[in-house]
């Protein structure tokens, strides 16, 4: 078990302006300041230690000398090395790494819950900060994390090094939703389209960015070693939206042309309810899908 000093400063780990927060929530990216730089759990040696004892299947690593858009959905190439070795060699091996679900470790869970409790307090009553997860990202110089979408609200907090974090949009609404349908059905996050309306943000230690759900984004490292903490959450409305995409994907597989999400609130509710029932049935019979709603 990891031990740490997780005592939050009196003002909290994040510098959040509630008005800016509520105005942009679920809509627009924006940057914030944070005070996690130098935290014992977020030093490189502590992250290497976590990687050594964490399950290997929860550490994704890929080579970073790739285009910003992979295009055909092909996974990025990777080194044939144990994940912990890739983490330790991150300054020279040209990779990027994500350690997933770090809240499985009690000390990291305590720290991340402190951050997310502050997010919940800033949002106030009526907003859910539930289905919490956290991830650690590492990358080497000039490494690229390709364009992809995530299903959560996300604060990515830069702790070490510099990176350019670009948030964008799909070329059009239908293409964006077709991609999300594919993601929720098959779990493939990397976009097959080249995003538009690109908005780059320069992230340095002590700077974080809020990324709305389902917004395409890609990242380019600007330092020999970058380290970031990502804390995420998925409230009920977002989980229901994901079920609609999953329903539409299954209908298209059978030749139908379902209405897009957002075109009919009543129809979306029906789809989400049906898909939720199907998901429960799969889990009850041991046939739950591995992709999609992770």
N, C-alpha and C positions, 0 to 999 in steps of 0.2 A: 504494500500500500504506500502511495506517495504521501509524504508529509510536507506541509507548506505553511507559510504565513499568509492567510487570505484576508487579513483585516482590511476592509475597504476604507478609503479616506472619507472624512465626514461628508464631503460633497458627492461621494460616489465615484465610480470609475469613469463615467462618461460625463461630458459637458453637453447636456441636452437642453435645447430651447423648446418648450412644449408647443408654442405656436407654430414654429417651423415644422416640428415633428408632425403635428396633426394635419397641417395643410398639405404636406407631401406624402403622408402615409398611404402606402399601396399605389402611389402614382409616380413619384419622381425621386431620383437619387439625390442625396446631399451628403456633405462631409460634416464630421464632428471632431472634437478633440477628446482624447482619452488619456488616462494616467497609468496605463498598464506596462509602459516601457520599464524594463528592469525587474518586473515581477519574477520571483524565484521559479515559478512554474513555466515561465515563458522565455527563460534563457535557453540558449542552444543546447547546452549540456543536459538540461532537464528534459528537453524534447527528445534528445537522443536516447536518454534513459527510458522514457516512455515508449519509444519505438522498439526498444530491445525486448520489453516485456508485454507489448500489446499484441493481440492476435494478428498474424500476417495478413489475413483476408480483410482486415480493416485498414490496411495501409495501401493506398493506390499510388503508383509512381509511373511516370512516363518521361521520355526524352522531350526536352523543350525546344529543340531546333525544328520547329514545325510552323506552318502558316497559321495565321490568325483564324482562318476558317478551313476546316478539313474538307468540307464540301460533300463528300459522299457518305459521311457518317462512319468511316473507318476509324477504329480506335487508334490512338497515337502509339508509336513504337515505344518500347521500354527496354531497360537493361535486364539482363538475365542474372540478377543478384538478389540476395535476401533483402527485404525492405529496410531492415535496420541498417544494413551496410550502405544502401542508397542514401538514407538520411544522413549518416555520418560523413559521406563523401559529397554532399550536396554542393559544396563550394567549387568542386572541380569536375563533377560528372555530367553537368549539363542537363540535369533533370528537374522536374518539379514533383512534389509529393504532397498528398493530403492524408492526414491521419484522421479517420472518421470516428464519430461517436465518442469523443474523448471524455464525455461525461460519464462513461462507464467507470472511470477512475474517480474515487470519492473526492480527492482534493480538487481535481479539475471541475467536477460537478459543483462543488461549493463555490468556486470562483465564478463559473459561468452563470450560476443561478443568481449570484449577487448582481452581475451585469444585467441579466434579464429581468430581475425584480425591479431594477431601476428603470428599465424600459417600460415595464408595466405601470409603474407609478407615474411616469411622465405622460403616458397615454391616458391614464385615468379610467374611471368606470366605463363599462360598455365595450372595452377592447380586450380581447383574449390574447394572452401571451402563453400559449399552451403548445403541447407537442414540441418541447424544447430539444434542440440538439446543438452540438458544437464540434468544430473541426479545426485542426491546425494545418496551415499551408506553409511549405518551404519551397524555395526555388533558388537556382543559381543564376549567374549572369546571363542576360539575353534570353532567358527561358520564356517560352510563350505557353500560356494556358489557353487553349483554343476557345472560340465562341461557343457558348452553351447557355442553357437556361436551367434555373433551379426552381423547385416548387415551394420555396419558403420566403418569408420575410427574413432579411439577412443584414446584420451589422458585421462588416469585415474590418478588423482593427489591426492596423499596421504596427508591429512591435520592433522589427529590425529591418534595416535596408530600405530601399526605395523601389516602387513599382508604378507603372502606368496602368490604371484600371479604367477600362472603357465600357460604358453602358450604352446600349443602342436599342433599336427596335427592329422587328421583322419588316420585310418589304411591304407587306400589306396584311390586313386583318385575317383574311382567309388562310394565307400561307402560314402565318404565325399560329393559328389555331390548328391547322392540319399537323404542324410539327408537334404541338403540345399533345394532340391526340396520339401521335406515334410514341411520344415520350411516355405518357401515362399507360400506354398499352405494352411497350417494350423496354422502357427504361433507358433509352439512348438519349443522353443529354446534349451531345454536341450538335450544333445546328448544321443543317445541310444547305442553308441559305446564307448569303452575305448580308449582315445586318446594315441598316441605314440609320441616319440621324445619330451618328456616333458622338458621344460626349466623353472625352477623356478627363480623368482625375489623377493628379499627381499625389501619391500617397507616400508620406515619410513617417518615421517613427512618431507616435503620438497622434496620428491622424487616422480616422476611420471613415467608412462610407456606408450609408444605408442603400441597399439594393432591393427594389420592389420585386415581388414574385413574378416569375415568368419573363423577366426582361433579359434579352440576350446580352452577354457581356464576355469580354476576353481581357487577359492580363499579360503584360510584358514586364519582366523583371529588369531593373536598372542597377542592380548591385550584385556583388559576388555571392551574397547570402541574404535572402529575404525571409522573414518569418511573420506570419499573420495569424490571428485568432478570429474565427468566424463563429458567431452565435446566431442561431436561427429559431424561428417558431412558426407554427402553422395553425391558425385558428380554424374554427368549424367552417366558416364561409369559404375558406381557401380549400379545405379538404373536400367540401361539396363540389366546388368548381372542378377539382381534379377528377371527381367521379363522373362528371358530365363529359369531360374529354375521353375518359375511358369508355363510357357508354357509346359515344359517337364513333370511336375507333372500331369497336366490335361491330357496330351496325355497318360501317363501310366495308368491313371484311365480308359481309354478306350481301354486298351490292347496293345498299341503301345510300341515300344522300341526306343525312340528318341535318337539322337546322343547327347553326353555330351557337356556341355558348353566348348568352346575353341577348338573344333574339326573342326569347319568351321565358319570363320568370317561372311561369307555371310549368312549362315543359321541362325547364332545367331542374326544377324541384322533383318532378316525376322521374327523370333520368337518374338524378343523384340518389334518390331513394331506392330505385331498382338496383343500381350498380352497387350500393352499399349492402343490399341484401345478398347479391351474388357474391360479394367479397366475404361476407360472414359465412355463407355456405361453403365457399372454398376452404376457408380456415377450418371449419368444423369437419370437413371431409379430408383434410390434409392435402389439399390441392391448391394452396395459396400460391400466387405468382410471385416470382422473385424480383421482378422489376415493377416500375410504375409508381407505386405509392410510397417508395422508400424515402 
